Amino acid sequence: MKYVLIGCGRIATNHIKAVKDNNLQLVAVCDIVPENMEILLAKHGLENDESIKRYTDYRKMIAAEKPTLAAIATESGKHAQIALDCLDMGVNLIIEKPMAMSIADADRIIQKAEEKGLKVSACHQNRFNIAVQEMRNAVESGRFGKISHGSIHVRWNRNRNYYDQAPWRGTWEQDGGCLMNQCIHGIDLLRWMMNSQPVSVYGVTRQRQHDYLEAEDIGVAVVQFENGSVATIEGTTNVYPQNLEETLYLFGEDGTVKLGGKSTNAIDVWQFRAEADSKAGFHEEAENVYGNGHSSLYRDVIEAIEKDRKPYVDAQAGKDALEMILAIYKSQKTKQAVTLPLGDFASTDMKGEF
């Protein structure tokens, strides 16, 4: 299957690893900074592979190479337009998080993919973590019983050096704050595990330690769901001196599970009524906080294309995670609870908030 990568920055190495793991035919890479392409390819021993073309214009690349699948790993604010252009040119997509920066753009991507009969997967790779899959299986089989509540805590560190690496980071137009960039994976998992549609969100965000950014570095929220359950969200990049944890809790009448580790890659607590065997203590080793999920997500998308089915993490899942964060932003802006589904709202509507 012919494949191209658009954007060769920080996360791109996980995509190249997934490409190699799944024996995709990497025909080209694209970045507006040529050096980024060379650094990425060299990291994977591909710098002398003449079959891999280099482009600085993704439209020219798509037109020339005619790939079946493309991954978009540019700055967040460019995801939507690139996705729409690629769909117009008949390419299936894996889009790094967030899928878009506005509800309107997310809807456009979903609609265009349906019109063209193409597959779009939002790159929420942590859904494929072994610990996460175990929790999801317990949810789907009803082992928690009536869900009481859940929570996600993403307690990480991002310092000045991180933000100085790229001028788009922490801007409302191209990135958003810690909730949109660092915490979206955890927020996606929480919404998914609650197994009910959210109906209202009350959120508070602040900028406490990164006054050189436009966006927030701490956000907390309370979410109410259709079935009466509730959940809390805490996300921050203000933890001294380094990443502490990404922890997901789910509490039901018949079970309690806590996933932990740096990126929900460990089972810290696993207790169910009438179950002698506990999975507590399981830990999946990962090279970095992005985990091992990219390869599994790629495998699923390849199969979805071949078998003409929906990807396991489809475009609607991408919109759902985006909607939760934009609802928190809107709540901060209006100082009121926000009802869901959310009408059109964009990260740029937060300009001037801090």
Secondary structure as the mmCIF struct_conf table of DSSP 4:
data_model
#
loop_
_struct_conf.conf_type_id
_struct_conf.id
_struct_conf.beg_label_comp_id
_struct_conf.beg_label_asym_id
_struct_conf.beg_label_seq_id
_struct_conf.end_label_comp_id
_struct_conf.end_label_asym_id
_struct_conf.end_label_seq_id
STRN STRN1 LYS A 2 ILE A 6
BEND BEND1 GLY A 9 GLY A 9
TURN_TY1_P TURN_TY1_P1 ARG A 10 ILE A 11
HELX_RH_AL_P HELX_RH_AL_P1 ALA A 12 ASP A 21
TURN_TY1_P TURN_TY1_P2 ASN A 22 ASN A 23
STRN STRN2 GLN A 25 CYS A 30
BEND BEND2 ILE A 32 VAL A 33
HELX_RH_AL_P HELX_RH_AL_P2 PRO A 34 LYS A 43
TURN_TY1_P TURN_TY1_P3 HIS A 44 GLY A 45
TURN_TY1_P TURN_TY1_P4 GLU A 47 ASN A 48
TURN_TY1_P TURN_TY1_P5 GLU A 50 SER A 51
BEND BEND3 ILE A 52 ILE A 52
STRN STRN3 LYS A 53 TYR A 55
BEND BEND4 THR A 56 THR A 56
HELX_RH_AL_P HELX_RH_AL_P3 TYR A 58 GLU A 65
BEND BEND5 THR A 68 THR A 68
STRN STRN4 LEU A 69 ILE A 72
BEND BEND6 THR A 74 THR A 74
HELX_RH_3T_P HELX_RH_3T_P1 SER A 76 LYS A 78
HELX_RH_AL_P HELX_RH_AL_P4 HIS A 79 ASP A 88
TURN_TY1_P TURN_TY1_P6 MET A 89 GLY A 90
STRN STRN5 ASN A 92 GLU A 96
BEND BEND7 LYS A 97 MET A 99
BEND BEND8 MET A 101 MET A 101
STRN STRN6 SER A 102 SER A 102
HELX_RH_AL_P HELX_RH_AL_P5 ILE A 103 LYS A 116
TURN_TY1_P TURN_TY1_P7 GLY A 117 GLY A 117
STRN STRN7 VAL A 120 CYS A 123
HELX_RH_3T_P HELX_RH_3T_P2 GLN A 125 PHE A 128
BEND BEND9 ASN A 129 ASN A 129
HELX_RH_AL_P HELX_RH_AL_P6 ILE A 130 GLU A 140
TURN_TY1_P TURN_TY1_P8 SER A 141 PHE A 144
BEND BEND10 LYS A 146 LYS A 146
STRN STRN8 ILE A 147 ARG A 155
STRN STRN9 ASN A 157 ASN A 157
HELX_RH_AL_P HELX_RH_AL_P7 ARG A 160 ASP A 164
TURN_TY1_P TURN_TY1_P9 GLN A 165 GLN A 165
TURN_TY1_P TURN_TY1_P10 PRO A 167 GLY A 170
TURN_TY1_P TURN_TY1_P11 TRP A 172 ASP A 175
HELX_RH_AL_P HELX_RH_AL_P8 CYS A 178 ASN A 181
TURN_TY1_P TURN_TY1_P12 GLN A 182 GLN A 182
BEND BEND11 CYS A 183 CYS A 183
HELX_RH_AL_P HELX_RH_AL_P9 ILE A 184 MET A 194
TURN_TY1_P TURN_TY1_P13 ASN A 195 ASN A 195
BEND BEND12 SER A 196 SER A 196
STRN STRN10 PRO A 198 ARG A 206
BEND BEND13 ARG A 208 GLN A 209
TURN_TY1_P TURN_TY1_P14 ASP A 211 TYR A 212
BEND BEND14 LEU A 213 ALA A 215
BEND BEND15 ASP A 217 ASP A 217
STRN STRN11 ILE A 218 PHE A 225
TURN_TY1_P TURN_TY1_P15 GLU A 226 ASN A 227
BEND BEND16 GLY A 228 GLY A 228
STRN STRN12 VAL A 230 THR A 236
BEND BEND17 THR A 237 THR A 237
STRN STRN13 ASN A 238 ASN A 238
BEND BEND18 TYR A 240 GLN A 242
STRN STRN14 GLU A 245 GLY A 252
TURN_TY1_P TURN_TY1_P16 GLU A 253 ASP A 254
STRN STRN15 GLY A 255 GLY A 260
TURN_TY1_P TURN_TY1_P17 GLY A 261 THR A 264
STRN STRN16 ALA A 266 PHE A 272
TURN_TY1_P TURN_TY1_P18 ARG A 273 ALA A 274
TURN_TY1_P TURN_TY1_P19 ALA A 280 GLY A 281
STRN STRN17 HIS A 283 HIS A 283
BEND BEND19 GLU A 287 ASN A 288
TURN_TY1_P TURN_TY1_P20 VAL A 289 TYR A 290
BEND BEND20 ASN A 292 ASN A 292
HELX_RH_AL_P HELX_RH_AL_P10 GLY A 293 LYS A 307
TURN_TY1_P TURN_TY1_P21 ASP A 308 ASP A 308
BEND BEND21 TYR A 312 VAL A 313
STRN STRN18 ASP A 314 ASP A 314
HELX_RH_AL_P HELX_RH_AL_P11 ALA A 315 THR A 334
TURN_TY1_P TURN_TY1_P22 LYS A 335 LYS A 335
BEND BEND22 GLN A 336 GLN A 336
STRN STRN19 VAL A 338 THR A 339
BEND BEND23 LEU A 340 PRO A 341
BEND BEND24 ASP A 344 ASP A 344
STRN STRN20 ALA A 346 ALA A 346
HELX_RH_3T_P HELX_RH_3T_P3 SER A 347 MET A 350
TURN_TY1_P TURN_TY1_P23 LYS A 351 GLY A 352
#
